[in-house]
């Protein structure tokens, strides 16, 4: 365990811990003092999307824990595990500025000790969209579900915070928590976008300036789908076609454009209830995702899980 300096206006140090025993000691101390505990799980390379989760947690909880762990089990062969950006000191400083009191940065062996042999899989929700065999595959969400289950059990938070940009991940985690009776509330907070509309992602750092312009086609595709709904389109297939047309440009390779139920990710025959429009595309070799949720049970359109936060 080590302390990271805070600005001189705040003499409370942010703690960086690396073991489950240290983490639980600090959580138990906070809880004995009557404080709620909030957990923001991350893989580091923090941007304002992550920091918005820390701000939500800081507003709700007396102790905010930010975990930083690049989880190998959710990366497939040929993905960017080795080059995924890592800068723990920067991440800790940013988390501290938003109110985090503790950064949990475990080693691989702390998370997956010798002999580790257990995985968690959420059937159905984890093998569609990004989890489909043609895309990242079901092993991706098996890795996500396993590490999140471990982090929740390691920390034992009252609330855990996730972003709506990773909508499928959020749905998988909510199902996981419900099915395994893990006593934690899952808060899903709105997607954070740059001024031009690009959804913030750690992988945006891989994009050249030209590729970044091309990446805006994902938001343009979602906007086109929303316009089509407002114009009265009710056929999910035609809605997907309207979105896909915006991705049909040099430098952008669409992986999928899907229109599904936002509650269970099942395909829709017609637009009704809460509809998820989800996109995955490669821009200059960088895989990006984005989505919007359209609530057809009441007036208006919500981005990500805005109406669920």
Secondary structure in CASP SS format (residue, H / E / C, confidence):
PFRMAT SS
TARGET T0000
AUTHOR 0000-0000-0000
METHOD secondary structure of the structure
MODEL  1
X C 1.00
X E 1.00
X E 1.00
X E 1.00
X C 1.00
X C 1.00
X C 1.00
X C 1.00
X C 1.00
X C 1.00
X C 1.00
X C 1.00
X C 1.00
X E 1.00
X E 1.00
X E 1.00
X E 1.00
X C 1.00
X C 1.00
X H 1.00
X H 1.00
X H 1.00
X H 1.00
X H 1.00
X H 1.00
X H 1.00
X H 1.00
X H 1.00
X H 1.00
X H 1.00
X H 1.00
X H 1.00
X C 1.00
X C 1.00
X C 1.00
X C 1.00
X E 1.00
X E 1.00
X E 1.00
X E 1.00
X E 1.00
X E 1.00
X C 1.00
X C 1.00
X C 1.00
X C 1.00
X C 1.00
X H 1.00
X H 1.00
X H 1.00
X H 1.00
X H 1.00
X H 1.00
X H 1.00
X H 1.00
X H 1.00
X H 1.00
X H 1.00
X H 1.00
X H 1.00
X C 1.00
X C 1.00
X E 1.00
X E 1.00
X E 1.00
X E 1.00
X E 1.00
X E 1.00
X C 1.00
X C 1.00
X C 1.00
X H 1.00
X H 1.00
X H 1.00
X C 1.00
X C 1.00
X C 1.00
X C 1.00
X C 1.00
X C 1.00
X C 1.00
X C 1.00
X C 1.00
X C 1.00
X C 1.00
X C 1.00
X C 1.00
X H 1.00
X H 1.00
X H 1.00
X H 1.00
X H 1.00
X H 1.00
X H 1.00
X H 1.00
X H 1.00
X H 1.00
X C 1.00
X C 1.00
X C 1.00
X C 1.00
X E 1.00
X E 1.00
X E 1.00
X C 1.00
X C 1.00
X C 1.00
X H 1.00
X H 1.00
X H 1.00
X H 1.00
X C 1.00
X C 1.00
X C 1.00
X C 1.00
X C 1.00
X C 1.00
X C 1.00
X C 1.00
X C 1.00
X C 1.00
X C 1.00
X C 1.00
X C 1.00
X C 1.00
X C 1.00
X C 1.00
X C 1.00
X H 1.00
X H 1.00
X H 1.00
X C 1.00
X C 1.00
X C 1.00
X C 1.00
X C 1.00
X C 1.00
X H 1.00
X H 1.00
X H 1.00
X H 1.00
X H 1.00
X H 1.00
X H 1.00
X H 1.00
X H 1.00
X H 1.00
X H 1.00
X H 1.00
X H 1.00
X H 1.00
X H 1.00
X H 1.00
X H 1.00
X H 1.00
X C 1.00
X C 1.00
X C 1.00
X E 1.00
X E 1.00
X E 1.00
X E 1.00
X E 1.00
X H 1.00
X H 1.00
X H 1.00
X H 1.00
X H 1.00
X H 1.00
X H 1.00
X H 1.00
X H 1.00
X H 1.00
X H 1.00
X H 1.00
X H 1.00
X H 1.00
X H 1.00
X H 1.00
X C 1.00
X C 1.00
X C 1.00
X C 1.00
X C 1.00
X E 1.00
X E 1.00
X E 1.00
X E 1.00
X E 1.00
X C 1.00
X C 1.00
X C 1.00
X E 1.00
X C 1.00
X C 1.00
X C 1.00
X C 1.00
X C 1.00
X E 1.00
X C 1.00
X C 1.00
X H 1.00
X H 1.00
X H 1.00
X H 1.00
X H 1.00
X C 1.00
X C 1.00
X H 1.00
X H 1.00
X H 1.00
X H 1.00
X H 1.00
X H 1.00
X H 1.00
X H 1.00
X H 1.00
X H 1.00
X H 1.00
X H 1.00
X H 1.00
X H 1.00
X H 1.00
X H 1.00
X H 1.00
X H 1.00
X H 1.00
X H 1.00
X H 1.00
X H 1.00
X C 1.00
X C 1.00
X C 1.00
X C 1.00
X C 1.00
X H 1.00
X H 1.00
X H 1.00
X H 1.00
X H 1.00
X H 1.00
X H 1.00
X H 1.00
X H 1.00
X H 1.00
X C 1.00
X C 1.00
X C 1.00
X C 1.00
X C 1.00
X C 1.00
X E 1.00
X E 1.00
X E 1.00
X E 1.00
X E 1.00
X E 1.00
X E 1.00
X E 1.00
X E 1.00
X E 1.00
X C 1.00
X C 1.00
X C 1.00
X C 1.00
X C 1.00
X E 1.00
X C 1.00
X C 1.00
X C 1.00
X C 1.00
X C 1.00
X C 1.00
X E 1.00
X E 1.00
X E 1.00
X E 1.00
X E 1.00
X E 1.00
X E 1.00
X E 1.00
X E 1.00
X E 1.00
X C 1.00
X C 1.00
X E 1.00
X E 1.00
X E 1.00
X E 1.00
X E 1.00
X E 1.00
X E 1.00
X E 1.00
X E 1.00
X E 1.00
X C 1.00
X C 1.00
X C 1.00
X C 1.00
X C 1.00
X C 1.00
X E 1.00
X C 1.00
X C 1.00
X C 1.00
X H 1.00
X H 1.00
X H 1.00
X C 1.00
END
